[in-house]
C-alpha cells in the first residue's frame, strides 16, 4: 500500500510527470483499466484520481458505476458546459472542488 501512496504523492506534486500526461494516464485508467489494474481493484485496492474534470467523473458515474467502491476523486476541476476547465479570475489557477479533507 505504501508504494501506491508514494506513487500518488510523487505524481500529484508534478515533479516527475507533466500534468497533461498524468491527466491522460488517469483518464485511461478510469475508463480502460488493464487486467492488472482490474485485479488490484478485485483485491480491494482503491485508486485516487487527482485533478480529473467534473465531466470525466460524471461520465464515470454512468459508465463505471460497478467499480465505484474502488475509485476516489480529489481536487476535481470544475468546467464550463463545453468541458473547458474554469480558472480563478484572481490567480488564473484552475478552480477545483475541495471538500476540506
C-alpha positions in Angstrom: 0.0 0.0 0.0 2.9 2.4 0.7 4.0 2.1 -2.9 0.7 3.4 -4.2 0.7 6.3 -1.7 4.2 7.2 -2.7 3.3 6.9 -6.4 0.3 9.2 -5.9 2.3 11.8 -3.9 5.1 12.0 -6.5 2.8 12.4 -9.4 0.5 14.8 -7.5 3.4 17.1 -6.8 4.1 17.2 -10.5 7.8 16.6 -10.0 8.0 13.5 -12.2 5.2 14.0 -14.8 3.7 16.7 -16.8 0.2 17.5 -15.7 -1.3 16.8 -19.1 0.4 13.4 -19.3 -0.9 12.5 -15.8 -4.4 13.5 -16.8 -4.3 11.2 -19.8 -2.9 8.3 -17.7 -5.6 8.7 -15.1 -8.4 9.0 -17.7 -7.2 5.9 -19.4 -7.1 4.0 -16.1 -10.6 5.2 -15.2 -12.2 4.2 -18.5 -10.0 1.4 -19.8 -8.2 -0.3 -16.8 -5.8 -3.0 -17.8 -6.0 -6.5 -16.4 -3.5 -5.8 -13.6 -5.5 -2.7 -12.6 -8.7 -4.7 -12.6 -7.1 -7.4 -10.5 -5.9 -4.8 -8.0 -9.5 -3.5 -7.7 -10.8 -7.0 -7.3 -8.4 -7.4 -4.3 -10.0 -4.2 -2.8 -7.4 -1.6 -3.8 -8.7 1.9 -4.1 -7.2 4.3 -6.7 -7.2 8.0 -6.0 -7.7 10.1 -9.1 -6.3 13.6 -8.6 -7.4 16.6 -10.8 -9.8 15.0 -13.2 -12.5 17.2 -14.7 -16.0 17.0 -13.2 -17.3 16.0 -16.6 -15.0 12.9 -16.6 -16.3 11.9 -13.2 -19.9 12.4 -14.2 -19.2 10.1 -17.2 -17.5 7.6 -15.0 -20.5 7.5 -12.6 -22.6 6.5 -15.6 -20.2 4.0 -17.3 -18.1 2.7 -14.4 -20.6 2.6 -11.6 -19.9 -1.1 -10.7 -16.3 0.0 -9.8 -17.3 3.0 -7.7 -16.1 1.5 -4.4 -12.6 1.3 -5.7 -12.5 4.9 -7.0 -11.8 8.1 -5.1 -11.7 11.6 -6.6 -9.8 14.6 -5.2 -9.3 18.1 -6.4 -11.8 17.7 -9.2 -11.5 20.5 -11.7 -14.7 22.4 -12.4 -15.6 23.0 -16.1 -18.0 25.1 -18.1 -20.6 23.4 -20.4 -18.1 22.9 -23.2 -15.7 21.0 -20.9 -13.1 23.8 -20.6 -11.6 24.0 -17.1 -12.7 27.1 -15.2 -9.9 29.5 -14.0 -9.9 31.8 -11.0 -10.1 35.4 -12.1 -7.8 36.5 -9.3 -5.0 33.9 -9.7 -5.5 32.2 -13.1 -5.3 28.8 -11.3 -7.8 26.0 -12.1 -10.9 26.1 -10.0 -11.2 22.8 -8.1 -13.8 21.3 -5.8 -12.3 20.7 -2.4 -14.2 19.0 0.4 -11.7 20.3 3.0 -10.2 16.9 3.9 
